[in-house]
Amino acid sequence: MNSPGLFFVHYLMIINERPTAYPIFANIKTVAMEDLKLEELFQAKVDAELKIEPKDWMPEKYRKTLIRQISQHAHSEVVGMLPEGNWITRAPSLRRKAILLAKVQDEAGHGLYLYSACETLGATREKTVEDLNSGKAKYSSIFNYPTLTWADIGAVGWLVDGAAIMNQVMLCRTSYGPYARAMVRICKEESFHQRQGYEIMSVLAKGTPEQKEMAQDSLNRWWWPSLMMFGPSDANSTNSADSMKWKIKRQSNDELRQTFIDRTVQQAEILGLTIPDAKLKWNEDTKHYEWGDIDWAEFNNVVAGNGPCNKERLVARNKAHDEGAWVREAAMAYAGKQAKRKAA
């Protein structure tokens, strides 16, 4: 986009916010809309690092891409409560119970923020949740694996939330305003979650031989699914090119995965645990770790609904949705009464 395009974007913003303050530019908006295609104007705004807001014009594919990504993110937060929620009553101490309970509550809040962001794009909450409960919508494949031991709660915090942070920090600068603003708080809370998980693994790794063995077993089972969380290489992704162009995402899947591995390997060394990858090695030339082949057939199988806990997760979500119907009905009735009082 050439500089006149950016000029128009700048003054369009001024006119939209204070149309009477700059009468000399009164006709620029009309001229710009005539001379520039809407999509070019949109891209110029993105390139200028200006946030796209709900009432702004946007390409339909941009809107659909965001609805798909944000709704899947919201679903992942909500379904992600399930593998941890069943350990709240079994956590080894009152302190551990309270911390895990707070974490699960955080995940519920994240889902609500993200569903709200989805609604600003024209998606209804009812349809979005219906797509999840019917199995039509996807969520992160990682949550279709079981948490078999207490160490798994540590691994989920350390590895799963650690991988999520890699993805989500860049989303604080995503081009869509409501999504970017929601991610600021989410990332702060996810950082707490990652530290909580690492602390659990640290205690276990420094404990009895049986506890350290449990921590190592958990790392062995969660390592590869955590790497899959970043998705296939961008070269094999149908959405990555547009997402990068529109600055919905800022880094490629492979770049994020590399950063995660470089940092996590060092953390594992501090814990005294071994990464379950015989091909893992440091490359002195690139200053990065190299790793073995990821089993993408397993990833695709889980995404297709054939993972260890896919069916269990959907059953749990539908059960919670059905049993919570009375709460939604009561909330709607209360909101209706309040609206009538204000109108009276």
C-alpha positions as a Markdown table, in Angstrom:
| # | Residue | x | y | z |
|---|---|---|---|---|
| 1 | Met | 0.0 | 0.0 | 0.0 |
| 2 | Asn | 1.4 | 3.4 | -1.0 |
| 3 | Ser | 1.7 | 6.4 | 1.4 |
| 4 | Pro | -1.4 | 8.2 | 0.2 |
| 5 | Gly | -3.4 | 5.2 | 1.4 |
| 6 | Leu | -1.9 | 5.6 | 4.9 |
| 7 | Phe | -2.6 | 9.3 | 4.7 |
| 8 | Phe | -6.3 | 8.6 | 4.0 |
| 9 | Val | -6.5 | 6.1 | 6.9 |
| 10 | His | -5.0 | 8.6 | 9.3 |
| 11 | Tyr | -7.5 | 11.3 | 8.4 |
| 12 | Leu | -10.4 | 8.9 | 8.2 |
| 13 | Met | -9.8 | 8.2 | 11.8 |
| 14 | Ile | -9.8 | 11.9 | 12.7 |
| 15 | Ile | -13.0 | 12.5 | 10.8 |
| 16 | Asn | -14.8 | 9.5 | 12.3 |
| 17 | Glu | -13.9 | 10.7 | 15.8 |
| 18 | Arg | -14.2 | 14.5 | 15.4 |
| 19 | Pro | -16.0 | 15.3 | 12.1 |
| 20 | Thr | -16.6 | 19.0 | 12.9 |
| 21 | Ala | -13.1 | 19.7 | 14.1 |
| 22 | Tyr | -11.4 | 19.5 | 10.7 |
| 23 | Pro | -13.8 | 21.0 | 8.1 |
| 24 | Ile | -11.0 | 21.2 | 5.6 |
| 25 | Phe | -11.0 | 17.4 | 5.4 |
| 26 | Ala | -14.8 | 17.1 | 5.2 |
| 27 | Asn | -14.7 | 15.5 | 1.8 |
| 28 | Ile | -11.7 | 13.2 | 2.3 |
| 29 | Lys | -13.7 | 10.3 | 3.5 |
| 30 | Thr | -15.9 | 10.4 | 0.4 |
| 31 | Val | -12.8 | 10.8 | -1.9 |
| 32 | Ala | -11.0 | 8.0 | -0.1 |
| 33 | Met | -13.9 | 5.6 | -0.5 |
| 34 | Glu | -14.1 | 6.4 | -4.2 |
| 35 | Asp | -10.4 | 6.2 | -4.9 |
| 36 | Leu | -9.4 | 3.2 | -2.8 |
| 37 | Lys | -11.0 | -0.2 | -2.6 |
| 38 | Leu | -12.3 | -1.1 | 0.8 |
| 39 | Glu | -10.0 | -4.0 | 1.1 |
| 40 | Glu | -7.0 | -1.9 | 0.3 |
| 41 | Leu | -8.1 | 0.7 | 2.9 |
| 42 | Phe | -8.6 | -2.1 | 5.4 |
| 43 | Gln | -5.1 | -3.6 | 4.7 |
| 44 | Ala | -3.6 | -0.1 | 5.0 |
| 45 | Lys | -5.1 | 0.2 | 8.4 |
| 46 | Val | -3.7 | -3.2 | 9.5 |
| 47 | Asp | -0.3 | -2.3 | 8.0 |
| 48 | Ala | -0.3 | 0.9 | 10.0 |
| 49 | Glu | -0.8 | -1.1 | 13.2 |
| 50 | Leu | -4.2 | 0.4 | 13.8 |
| 51 | Lys | -6.8 | -1.9 | 15.5 |
| 52 | Ile | -9.8 | -3.1 | 13.6 |
| 53 | Glu | -12.9 | -2.6 | 15.7 |
| 54 | Pro | -16.3 | -4.3 | 15.5 |
| 55 | Lys | -18.1 | -1.5 | 13.5 |
| 56 | Asp | -15.2 | -1.1 | 11.0 |
| 57 | Trp | -15.5 | -2.6 | 7.5 |
| 58 | Met | -13.6 | -5.8 | 7.2 |
| 59 | Pro | -13.3 | -8.6 | 4.5 |
| 60 | Glu | -15.8 | -11.4 | 5.1 |
| 61 | Lys | -13.0 | -13.9 | 5.2 |
| 62 | Tyr | -11.2 | -11.9 | 7.9 |
| 63 | Arg | -14.4 | -12.0 | 10.0 |
| 64 | Lys | -14.9 | -15.7 | 9.5 |
| 65 | Thr | -11.3 | -16.5 | 10.2 |
| 66 | Leu | -11.6 | -14.6 | 13.5 |
| 67 | Ile | -14.8 | -16.3 | 14.5 |
| 68 | Arg | -13.3 | -19.7 | 13.8 |
| 69 | Gln | -10.1 | -18.9 | 15.7 |
| 70 | Ile | -11.6 | -17.1 | 18.7 |
| 71 | Ser | -14.5 | -19.6 | 19.1 |
| 72 | Gln | -12.0 | -22.5 | 19.0 |
| 73 | His | -9.9 | -20.6 | 21.6 |
| 74 | Ala | -12.9 | -20.1 | 23.8 |
| 75 | His | -13.9 | -23.8 | 23.5 |
| 76 | Ser | -10.4 | -24.8 | 24.4 |
| 77 | Glu | -10.5 | -22.8 | 27.6 |
| 78 | Val | -13.8 | -24.3 | 28.6 |
| 79 | Val | -13.0 | -27.9 | 27.7 |
| 80 | Gly | -9.6 | -27.4 | 29.3 |
| 81 | Met | -11.3 | -27.2 | 32.6 |
| 82 | Leu | -12.3 | -30.9 | 32.4 |
| 83 | Pro | -8.9 | -32.7 | 32.7 |
| 84 | Glu | -8.0 | -30.5 | 35.7 |
| 85 | Gly | -11.4 | -30.2 | 37.4 |
| 86 | Asn | -11.5 | -33.9 | 38.3 |
| 87 | Trp | -8.3 | -33.4 | 40.4 |
| 88 | Ile | -9.6 | -30.5 | 42.6 |
| 89 | Thr | -11.0 | -32.9 | 45.3 |
| 90 | Arg | -7.9 | -35.2 | 45.0 |
| 91 | Ala | -5.2 | -32.6 | 45.2 |
| 92 | Pro | -2.6 | -33.6 | 47.9 |
| 93 | Ser | -3.2 | -30.6 | 50.2 |
| 94 | Leu | -5.7 | -27.8 | 50.9 |
| 95 | Arg | -3.2 | -25.3 | 49.4 |
| 96 | Arg | -3.1 | -27.3 | 46.2 |
| 97 | Lys | -6.9 | -27.6 | 46.1 |
| 98 | Ala | -7.3 | -23.8 | 46.4 |
| 99 | Ile | -4.7 | -23.1 | 43.7 |
| 100 | Leu | -6.2 | -25.6 | 41.3 |
| 101 | Leu | -9.7 | -24.3 | 41.9 |
| 102 | Ala | -8.6 | -20.8 | 41.2 |
| 103 | Lys | -6.9 | -21.9 | 38.0 |
| 104 | Val | -10.1 | -23.7 | 36.7 |
| 105 | Gln | -12.1 | -20.7 | 37.5 |
| 106 | Asp | -9.7 | -18.6 | 35.5 |
| 107 | Glu | -10.2 | -20.9 | 32.5 |
| 108 | Ala | -14.0 | -20.4 | 32.7 |
| 109 | Gly | -13.4 | -16.6 | 32.7 |
| 110 | His | -11.2 | -16.8 | 29.7 |
| 111 | Gly | -13.9 | -18.7 | 27.8 |
| 112 | Leu | -16.4 | -16.0 | 28.7 |
| 113 | Tyr | -14.1 | -13.1 | 27.5 |
| 114 | Leu | -13.5 | -14.9 | 24.2 |
| 115 | Tyr | -17.2 | -15.8 | 23.6 |
| 116 | Ser | -17.9 | -12.1 | 24.1 |
| 117 | Ala | -15.2 | -11.2 | 21.6 |
| 118 | Cys | -16.8 | -13.6 | 19.2 |
| 119 | Glu | -20.2 | -11.9 | 19.6 |
| 120 | Thr | -18.7 | -8.6 | 18.5 |
| 121 | Leu | -18.1 | -10.2 | 15.1 |
| 122 | Gly | -21.8 | -11.2 | 14.7 |
| 123 | Ala | -21.6 | -14.7 | 16.1 |
| 124 | Thr | -24.3 | -15.6 | 18.6 |
| 125 | Arg | -23.3 | -17.2 | 21.9 |
| 126 | Glu | -26.0 | -19.9 | 21.5 |
| 127 | Lys | -24.8 | -21.0 | 18.0 |
| 128 | Thr | -21.2 | -21.0 | 19.1 |
| 129 | Val | -21.9 | -23.2 | 22.2 |
| 130 | Glu | -24.2 | -25.4 | 20.1 |
| 131 | Asp | -21.4 | -26.0 | 17.6 |
| 132 | Leu | -19.1 | -27.1 | 20.5 |
| 133 | Asn | -21.7 | -29.4 | 22.1 |
| 134 | Ser | -22.6 | -31.1 | 18.8 |
| 135 | Gly | -19.0 | -31.8 | 18.0 |
| 136 | Lys | -19.0 | -29.6 | 14.9 |
| 137 | Ala | -16.6 | -27.1 | 16.3 |
| 138 | Lys | -13.0 | -27.9 | 17.2 |
| 139 | Tyr | -10.9 | -27.1 | 20.3 |
| 140 | Ser | -7.3 | -27.8 | 21.1 |
| 141 | Ser | -6.4 | -31.5 | 20.6 |
| 142 | Ile | -4.3 | -31.5 | 23.8 |
| 143 | Phe | -7.5 | -31.6 | 26.0 |
| 144 | Asn | -8.4 | -35.0 | 24.6 |
| 145 | Tyr | -5.7 | -36.7 | 26.6 |
| 146 | Pro | -6.3 | -37.9 | 30.2 |
| 147 | Thr | -4.8 | -36.7 | 33.4 |
| 148 | Leu | -3.9 | -40.0 | 35.0 |
| 149 | Thr | -1.8 | -38.8 | 38.0 |
| 150 | Trp | -1.2 | -35.7 | 40.1 |
| 151 | Ala | 2.0 | -35.1 | 38.1 |
| 152 | Asp | -0.2 | -34.6 | 35.0 |
| 153 | Ile | -1.6 | -31.5 | 36.6 |
| 154 | Gly | 1.9 | -30.2 | 36.8 |
| 155 | Ala | 2.7 | -31.2 | 33.2 |
| 156 | Val | -0.5 | -29.5 | 32.0 |
| 157 | Gly | 0.5 | -26.3 | 33.7 |
| 158 | Trp | 4.1 | -26.4 | 32.7 |
| 159 | Leu | 3.9 | -27.7 | 29.1 |
| 160 | Val | 0.3 | -27.1 | 27.9 |
| 161 | Asp | -0.1 | -23.6 | 29.4 |
| 162 | Gly | 3.5 | -22.9 | 28.5 |
| 163 | Ala | 2.8 | -23.7 | 24.9 |
| 164 | Ala | -0.4 | -21.7 | 25.1 |
| 165 | Ile | 1.4 | -18.6 | 26.3 |
| 166 | Met | 3.8 | -18.9 | 23.3 |
| 167 | Asn | 0.7 | -18.6 | 21.0 |
| 168 | Gln | -1.2 | -16.1 | 23.1 |
| 169 | Val | 1.4 | -13.4 | 23.9 |
| 170 | Met | 1.5 | -12.5 | 20.2 |
| 171 | Leu | -2.3 | -12.3 | 20.2 |
| 172 | Cys | -2.0 | -9.3 | 22.6 |
| 173 | Arg | -0.9 | -7.5 | 19.4 |
| 174 | Thr | -3.4 | -9.1 | 17.0 |
| 175 | Ser | -5.1 | -6.7 | 14.6 |
| 176 | Tyr | -8.7 | -7.2 | 16.0 |
| 177 | Gly | -9.1 | -4.9 | 18.9 |
| 178 | Pro | -11.6 | -6.9 | 21.2 |
| 179 | Tyr | -9.5 | -10.0 | 20.8 |
| 180 | Ala | -6.2 | -8.2 | 21.6 |
| 181 | Arg | -7.6 | -6.5 | 24.7 |
| 182 | Ala | -9.1 | -9.8 | 26.0 |
| 183 | Met | -5.7 | -11.5 | 25.6 |
| 184 | Val | -3.9 | -9.0 | 27.9 |
| 185 | Arg | -5.6 | -10.3 | 31.0 |
| 186 | Ile | -5.7 | -13.9 | 29.8 |
| 187 | Cys | -1.9 | -13.9 | 29.3 |
| 188 | Lys | -1.3 | -12.6 | 32.8 |
| 189 | Glu | -3.4 | -15.4 | 34.3 |
| 190 | Glu | -1.9 | -18.0 | 32.0 |
| 191 | Ser | 1.6 | -17.0 | 33.2 |
| 192 | Phe | 0.4 | -17.9 | 36.8 |
| 193 | His | -0.9 | -21.2 | 35.5 |
| 194 | Gln | 2.4 | -22.1 | 33.9 |
| 195 | Arg | 4.4 | -21.2 | 37.1 |
| 196 | Gln | 2.0 | -23.3 | 39.2 |
| 197 | Gly | 2.6 | -26.3 | 36.9 |
| 198 | Tyr | 6.3 | -25.9 | 36.9 |
| 199 | Glu | 6.3 | -25.6 | 40.7 |
| 200 | Ile | 4.4 | -28.9 | 41.0 |
| 201 | Met | 6.9 | -30.6 | 38.7 |
| 202 | Ser | 9.8 | -29.1 | 40.7 |
| 203 | Val | 8.5 | -30.5 | 44.0 |
| 204 | Leu | 7.9 | -33.9 | 42.5 |
| 205 | Ala | 11.3 | -34.0 | 40.8 |
| 206 | Lys | 13.0 | -33.2 | 44.1 |
| 207 | Gly | 11.0 | -35.7 | 46.1 |
| 208 | Thr | 11.1 | -39.4 | 46.5 |
| 209 | Pro | 12.3 | -41.7 | 43.6 |
| 210 | Glu | 8.7 | -42.6 | 43.1 |
| 211 | Gln | 7.6 | -39.0 | 42.8 |
| 212 | Lys | 10.4 | -38.2 | 40.4 |
| 213 | Glu | 9.5 | -41.2 | 38.3 |
| 214 | Met | 5.9 | -40.0 | 38.2 |
| 215 | Ala | 7.0 | -36.6 | 37.0 |
| 216 | Gln | 9.2 | -38.1 | 34.3 |
| 217 | Asp | 6.3 | -40.4 | 33.2 |
| 218 | Ser | 4.0 | -37.4 | 32.9 |
| 219 | Leu | 6.6 | -35.5 | 30.9 |
| 220 | Asn | 7.0 | -38.5 | 28.6 |
| 221 | Arg | 3.2 | -38.6 | 27.8 |
| 222 | Trp | 2.6 | -34.8 | 27.5 |
| 223 | Trp | 5.7 | -33.7 | 25.6 |
| 224 | Trp | 4.7 | -34.6 | 22.0 |
| 225 | Pro | 1.0 | -33.6 | 22.3 |
| 226 | Ser | 2.3 | -30.2 | 23.6 |
| 227 | Leu | 4.4 | -29.8 | 20.5 |
| 228 | Met | 1.4 | -30.6 | 18.4 |
| 229 | Met | -0.5 | -27.7 | 20.0 |
| 230 | Phe | 1.3 | -25.2 | 17.6 |
| 231 | Gly | -0.3 | -27.0 | 14.7 |
| 232 | Pro | 1.3 | -28.3 | 11.5 |
| 233 | Ser | 4.0 | -26.3 | 9.6 |
| 234 | Asp | 2.6 | -23.1 | 8.1 |
| 235 | Ala | 3.5 | -24.5 | 4.7 |
| 236 | Asn | 0.8 | -27.1 | 5.2 |
| 237 | Ser | -1.8 | -24.7 | 6.7 |
| 238 | Thr | -4.6 | -23.2 | 4.5 |
| 239 | Asn | -5.2 | -20.3 | 6.9 |
| 240 | Ser | -1.7 | -19.1 | 7.9 |
| 241 | Ala | -1.0 | -16.9 | 4.9 |
| 242 | Asp | -4.1 | -14.8 | 5.4 |
| 243 | Ser | -3.7 | -14.7 | 9.2 |
| 244 | Met | -0.1 | -13.4 | 8.8 |
| 245 | Lys | -1.1 | -10.9 | 6.2 |
| 246 | Trp | -3.9 | -9.5 | 8.3 |
| 247 | Lys | -1.7 | -9.7 | 11.5 |
| 248 | Ile | -4.2 | -11.9 | 13.3 |
| 249 | Lys | -1.0 | -13.9 | 14.1 |
| 250 | Arg | 2.5 | -12.5 | 14.2 |
| 251 | Gln | 4.7 | -15.6 | 14.1 |
| 252 | Ser | 4.6 | -18.9 | 12.3 |
| 253 | Asn | 3.7 | -22.2 | 13.9 |
| 254 | Asp | 7.3 | -23.4 | 13.5 |
| 255 | Glu | 8.8 | -20.3 | 15.0 |
| 256 | Leu | 6.6 | -20.6 | 18.1 |
| 257 | Arg | 7.4 | -24.3 | 18.4 |
| 258 | Gln | 11.1 | -23.6 | 18.2 |
| 259 | Thr | 11.0 | -21.0 | 20.9 |
| 260 | Phe | 8.9 | -23.3 | 23.1 |
| 261 | Ile | 11.4 | -26.1 | 22.7 |
| 262 | Asp | 14.5 | -23.9 | 23.3 |
| 263 | Arg | 13.1 | -22.6 | 26.6 |
| 264 | Thr | 11.5 | -25.8 | 27.9 |
| 265 | Val | 14.5 | -28.0 | 27.3 |
| 266 | Gln | 16.5 | -25.8 | 29.7 |
| 267 | Gln | 13.7 | -25.9 | 32.2 |
| 268 | Ala | 13.7 | -29.7 | 32.1 |
| 269 | Glu | 17.4 | -29.7 | 32.7 |
| 270 | Ile | 16.9 | -27.6 | 35.9 |
| 271 | Leu | 14.3 | -30.1 | 37.0 |
| 272 | Gly | 16.6 | -33.0 | 36.4 |
| 273 | Leu | 14.0 | -34.6 | 33.9 |
| 274 | Thr | 14.7 | -35.9 | 30.5 |
| 275 | Ile | 12.9 | -34.8 | 27.3 |
| 276 | Pro | 11.6 | -38.0 | 25.6 |
| 277 | Asp | 13.2 | -37.3 | 22.3 |
| 278 | Ala | 16.3 | -39.4 | 21.2 |
| 279 | Lys | 16.9 | -37.0 | 18.3 |
| 280 | Leu | 16.9 | -33.8 | 20.4 |
| 281 | Lys | 20.3 | -32.0 | 20.1 |
| 282 | Trp | 21.7 | -28.5 | 20.3 |
| 283 | Asn | 22.8 | -27.0 | 16.9 |
| 284 | Glu | 25.7 | -24.6 | 17.6 |
| 285 | Asp | 25.4 | -23.0 | 14.2 |
| 286 | Thr | 21.7 | -22.0 | 14.5 |
| 287 | Lys | 21.8 | -21.6 | 18.3 |
| 288 | His | 18.6 | -23.7 | 18.5 |
| 289 | Tyr | 17.6 | -27.2 | 19.4 |
| 290 | Glu | 16.8 | -29.7 | 16.7 |
| 291 | Trp | 14.1 | -32.3 | 17.5 |
| 292 | Gly | 12.7 | -35.6 | 16.2 |
| 293 | Asp | 9.7 | -36.2 | 14.0 |
| 294 | Ile | 6.2 | -35.3 | 15.3 |
| 295 | Asp | 3.5 | -37.9 | 14.7 |
| 296 | Trp | 1.1 | -35.8 | 12.7 |
| 297 | Ala | -1.0 | -38.9 | 12.0 |
| 298 | Glu | -1.8 | -39.1 | 15.8 |
| 299 | Phe | -2.6 | -35.3 | 15.8 |
| 300 | Asn | -5.0 | -35.7 | 12.8 |
| 301 | Asn | -6.6 | -38.7 | 14.4 |
| 302 | Val | -7.3 | -36.8 | 17.7 |
| 303 | Val | -8.6 | -33.8 | 15.8 |
| 304 | Ala | -10.9 | -36.1 | 13.8 |
| 305 | Gly | -12.5 | -37.1 | 17.1 |
| 306 | Asn | -10.7 | -40.4 | 17.8 |
| 307 | Gly | -8.4 | -39.3 | 20.7 |
| 308 | Pro | -8.4 | -41.0 | 24.2 |
| 309 | Cys | -11.0 | -38.6 | 25.6 |
| 310 | Asn | -12.9 | -36.9 | 22.7 |
| 311 | Lys | -16.2 | -38.6 | 23.4 |
| 312 | Glu | -15.8 | -38.2 | 27.1 |
| 313 | Arg | -15.2 | -34.5 | 26.8 |
| 314 | Leu | -18.4 | -34.0 | 24.7 |
| 315 | Val | -20.5 | -36.0 | 27.0 |
| 316 | Ala | -19.3 | -33.9 | 30.0 |
| 317 | Arg | -19.9 | -30.6 | 28.1 |
| 318 | Asn | -23.4 | -31.6 | 27.1 |
| 319 | Lys | -24.2 | -32.8 | 30.6 |
| 320 | Ala | -23.1 | -29.5 | 32.1 |
| 321 | His | -25.0 | -27.6 | 29.5 |
| 322 | Asp | -28.2 | -29.4 | 30.1 |
| 323 | Glu | -27.9 | -29.3 | 33.9 |
| 324 | Gly | -27.2 | -25.6 | 33.8 |
| 325 | Ala | -30.3 | -24.7 | 31.7 |
| 326 | Trp | -32.2 | -23.5 | 34.8 |
| 327 | Val | -29.4 | -21.1 | 35.6 |
| 328 | Arg | -29.6 | -19.5 | 32.1 |
| 329 | Glu | -33.4 | -19.4 | 32.2 |
| 330 | Ala | -33.3 | -17.7 | 35.6 |
| 331 | Ala | -30.7 | -15.2 | 34.4 |
| 332 | Met | -32.8 | -14.3 | 31.4 |
| 333 | Ala | -35.9 | -13.9 | 33.5 |
| 334 | Tyr | -34.1 | -11.6 | 35.9 |
| 335 | Ala | -32.7 | -9.6 | 33.0 |
| 336 | Gly | -36.2 | -9.2 | 31.5 |
| 337 | Lys | -37.6 | -7.9 | 34.8 |
| 338 | Gln | -34.8 | -5.4 | 35.1 |
| 339 | Ala | -35.4 | -4.2 | 31.6 |
| 340 | Lys | -39.1 | -3.7 | 32.3 |
| 341 | Arg | -38.3 | -1.7 | 35.5 |
| 342 | Lys | -36.0 | 0.6 | 33.6 |
| 343 | Ala | -38.5 | 1.1 | 30.8 |
| 344 | Ala | -41.3 | 1.9 | 33.3 |
